[in-house]
Amino acid sequence: MSLESYLEKVRAKPEHVKKHISFWTSFGVTAVIFTFWVGSFGVFRNAAAGDVATTVRNAATPGQSLVAGVGSCVVDVKELIFGAKKVTYSSVEVLPGNK
């Protein structure tokens, strides 16, 4: 069934059925977006999560875990906008005979 034929079938239905279908469709799309949003917090990263992962593991309540996850999200967004911490490399020349 193509999307066009499905939309034509929905258009032929009564108004209350169309509202019902549109509500549950928007709810489903919102749930998928919310799931990806929550997953983007990176709360459960084992590697390179540092203090946030430790805080989440040691959190006594779900509220503390949520706060730690939001903190991780803020750091991720800040790095996304301003760039990650930049590392400057410099070379050292070692010559024989110098003390």
C-alpha positions in Angstrom: 0.0 0.0 0.0 1.5 3.4 -1.0 1.4 6.4 1.2 -0.9 8.2 -1.2 -3.5 5.5 -1.1 -3.3 5.3 2.7 -3.8 9.1 2.9 -6.8 8.9 0.6 -8.4 6.2 2.8 -7.8 8.4 5.9 -9.3 11.4 4.2 -12.5 9.4 3.5 -13.0 8.6 7.2 -15.1 10.6 9.7 -13.5 13.6 11.5 -13.2 11.9 14.9 -11.3 8.9 13.3 -8.9 11.3 11.5 -8.2 13.0 14.8 -7.6 9.7 16.5 -5.2 8.6 13.8 -3.3 11.9 13.7 -3.0 11.9 17.5 -1.5 8.4 17.7 0.8 9.0 14.7 2.2 12.2 16.2 2.5 10.5 19.6 4.5 7.7 17.9 6.8 10.1 16.1 7.3 12.1 19.3 8.1 8.9 21.2 10.8 7.9 18.7 12.3 11.4 18.8 12.3 11.4 22.6 13.9 8.0 22.7 16.8 9.2 20.5 17.1 12.4 22.5 17.4 10.5 25.8 19.9 8.1 24.2 22.0 11.1 23.1 22.8 12.0 26.7 25.4 9.3 26.7 24.8 8.5 30.4 25.7 4.9 30.0 28.9 5.3 28.1 31.6 3.2 29.7 34.6 4.5 27.9 35.6 8.2 27.9 32.6 9.2 30.1 34.8 10.1 33.0 33.1 11.6 36.0 29.6 11.6 34.6 29.5 7.8 34.3 30.9 7.5 37.9 28.3 9.9 39.1 25.5 8.0 37.4 26.7 4.7 38.9 26.9 6.2 42.4 23.6 8.0 42.1 21.3 7.2 45.0 18.1 8.3 43.3 16.8 8.5 39.7 16.8 12.3 40.0 20.5 12.4 40.6 21.0 10.1 37.7 18.9 12.4 35.5 20.9 15.5 36.6 24.2 13.7 35.8 22.8 12.8 32.3 21.7 16.4 31.7 25.2 17.5 32.7 26.7 15.1 30.2 24.3 16.5 27.5 25.3 20.1 28.3 29.0 19.1 27.9 28.3 17.3 24.6 26.3 20.3 23.2 29.0 22.7 24.3 31.7 20.6 22.6 29.5 20.4 19.5 29.1 24.2 19.3 32.5 25.4 20.4 34.6 22.4 19.5 36.2 19.9 21.7 39.2 20.7 23.8 42.0 21.4 21.5 45.4 19.8 22.1 48.5 21.7 21.0 51.5 19.6 20.2 55.0 20.9 20.3 58.2 19.3 19.3 61.2 18.9 21.5 64.6 18.6 20.0 67.1 16.6 21.9 70.8 17.0 20.9 73.6 14.8 22.1 76.0 16.4 24.5 73.7 19.1 25.9 73.0 19.1 29.6 
